[in-house]
Amino acid sequence: MAKQKVVSQITKYKLPQGQSFLLESKDLEACLSGRSKKDTIYLDLVFQDRLLTNKKLRDRLETQGHYQLLKFRYDPENKGMTEWQHENGPWKGAKKPIIVEGWIYDLSKDLTSKTGVNGKKIQKILTVQLNKLLKKGLPSKAWKLSLLLSSKDKTVECSSVTWNGHGEEAEAKQIVSLDKV
């Protein structure tokens, strides 16, 4: 069997001055590497300018001091993907590809220095959460994982949901202090 690898397709938005992404594609690839019984995991990444996200949700969260850091989603049937995504990604021609979709959101440099959040801490938190979620590896049931920064508490809320094909199966939440990572 060939050595397992992670292949990324990346869309990256240009950010306003003073904003940055905490993670790079290589950090996310490292979190998923070795998690499949097959030889390739495809990672469809969007590095998203937070100003282009749902304004009502963003404003509600940010007035409470919460900031979306990232969101990952996996569906073994790839149901949420557009026809264009199915036909034009690096997985084109692959039989039953394992595709994990990810959205990574930017933060202001002021906020990162105020809270102490950085890419290494987020990568560690993400790795721990994926270890819990993917005990048996990929492919797995459908799941979604998101990380939310609380600037007031200097914590990251990790939430995940899995589905069994008929509806929601399990939901998990964990609060991680940035001082303890």
Steps between C-alpha positions, in 0.01 A plus 500: 500500500628847411594737781197702606503870413283809532437700183361852537300723274529855633295816454651793687342843530714812513466658843482860614810640669528393863323164447665158469431129488642306796544174308645401166394209283805296611383530864157365410644226279716387795188473720335262249802301386486129587126497575388289205507136409519615137805667350370857453293754693393804302473828686285771340605816687362852491699764684209739548492873574265512800334811357359283220324261740140520621482857637218440752672197650844665498371817667307302764808291584749784495291728726526214754878481449486176294689448175470205264846349446426207274241251392558153351238277344507145367223308329582156357248569220639851434141628502576864577732548205404675179520324165793725411688388813435134415630539146792738544688416817825304526278198580361497144501141379552353848259225597309594821743777601533601864446877495513713814379856452649776714445869555768697680414852616727797557557693822638845565857515618381708799263221604767230468743695719225582755387137536828318445349281229739383228526237230694245709237506777213466253677213322546317833135553594384386155716187514357400840144557378557297182651219712177486699274529197685260270599214729439252219639727227351599167273416332259542786152625567417854394630760745557869555758660730534868583731708719381830647726746683367678810704818535355577845596163654803431278357158420412298193164324483524178303173355378435198286198318366479158334216360291398138448317547170162548665575808705726637767668227702733671743603848596805592705627829640819582682648829623880522480692774681767657277724532809509120533585413140 
